[in-house]
Amino acid sequence: MYESLIQLDGLTIQFEQSFILNIVLAFIMFGVALGVSGRQFVQLLRHPKPVIVGVFLQFVILPFVTFLLVVLLQHHITPTVAMGMILVAACPGGNISNFMSSLSKANAELSVTLSVFSNSLAVFMTPFNFALWGRAYVNFVNRHAESVLQPLQIEYFQMFEIIVLILGIPMVLGMLCTKFLPFIADKLKKPLQVLSIVFFIVLVIIMFTGNWKLFVTHIHYIFLIVLIHNFLALFSGYSISKWIFKQNPKNVRTLTIETGIQNSGLGLVLLFNPNIFPQDGIGGMLFIAAWWGIWHIVSGLGLSWYWSKRKPLTDK
């Protein structure tokens, strides 16, 4: 596997329409914020534990589990693939999780609230987690492997700035629209969610049209890696929320989905920014982030469909 994946490291994907990806992601965040009401924040203040658990799962447990996974797979994956996995784990939850929670007969309000909180915290936590666990991985490899990796250096301020522009501002505008133009917000919410998913998948396909042969050659390895990574994310969310934090069944479903559905679109936006990442030699990171964006839709909808067929849950 390693010898095959190393061919991706030198891959350079030219994507001149990357600004469109930025716009799509901004609209996604705007659409998420359209579902937020003041009542949800009142409920949060009264019962904050589920949101605290969700934030803990997304920004502490998932990056830590990912670090353990890339260490375990160190002889089978390349450093850029490992860094791609760490970057995805550092991103906040994906917007489609709100729809999945609703389909799963879970706590949809908790899902929306978590989306807002996790994407707001991502302004600080995404750069922090990528730097923390990325450096930990580099240091581990340099101590235990024959190859030596360069120290991890990222433009922290550039990453912070991009996340504010792509996530922060659209969410503020969405919440303002909900408050002052509720009729328009209600009409826009569902169409924006559907369109954002379609646009994202189309953009991923466009990205790889020039490298389609390489994509087909290596997709089975990337598929397996993302499959394992995504399963561990979902399992971590389910097991920890249920058995350690003793959450009710609806919250467990929501927290499972929120942990396993990542905003890999943000990862792609960061990867295509030349001020943050070099635009050559990051093919492994790009493949991981792009396939995560497709696969988590499949796995999340599959799990949601399964739960939707089970009898409605109580909050107890």
Stockholm file with secondary structure:
# STOCKHOLM 1.0

chainA/1-316         MYESLIQLDGLTIQFEQSFILNIVLAFIMFGVALGVSGRQFVQLLRHPKPVIVGVFLQFVILPFVTFLLVVLLQHHITPTVAMGMILVAACPGGNISNFMSSLSKANAELSVTLSVFSNSLAVFMTPFNFALWGRAYVNFVNRHAESVLQPLQIEYFQMFEIIVLILGIPMVLGMLCTKFLPFIADKLKKPLQVLSIVFFIVLVIIMFTGNWKLFVTHIHYIFLIVLIHNFLALFSGYSISKWIFKQNPKNVRTLTIETGIQNSGLGLVLLFNPNIFPQDGIGGMLFIAAWWGIWHIVSGLGLSWYWSKRKPLTDK
#=GR chainA/1-316 SS CHHHHHHHHTCCCCCTTHHHHHHHHHHHHHHHHTTCCHHHHHHHHHSCHHHHHHHHIIIIIHHHHHHHHHHHTTTTSCHHHHHHHHHHHHSCBCTTHHHHHHHTTSCHHHHHHHHHHHHHHHHHHHHHHHHHHHHHHHHHHHHHSSSCCCCCCCCHHHHHHHHIIIIIHHHHHHHHHHHHCHHHHHHHHHHHHHHHHHHHHHHHHHHHGGGHHHHHHHHHHHHHHHHHHHHHHHHHHHHIIIIISCCCHHHHHHHHHHHHCBCHHHHHHHHTCTTTSCSSSCHHHHHHHHHHHHHHHHHHHHHHHHHHTSCCCCCC
#=GC SS_cons         CHHHHHHHHTCCCCCTTHHHHHHHHHHHHHHHHTTCCHHHHHHHHHSCHHHHHHHHIIIIIHHHHHHHHHHHTTTTSCHHHHHHHHHHHHSCBCTTHHHHHHHTTSCHHHHHHHHHHHHHHHHHHHHHHHHHHHHHHHHHHHHHSSSCCCCCCCCHHHHHHHHIIIIIHHHHHHHHHHHHCHHHHHHHHHHHHHHHHHHHHHHHHHHHGGGHHHHHHHHHHHHHHHHHHHHHHHHHHHHIIIIISCCCHHHHHHHHHHHHCBCHHHHHHHHTCTTTSCSSSCHHHHHHHHHHHHHHHHHHHHHHHHHHTSCCCCCC
//
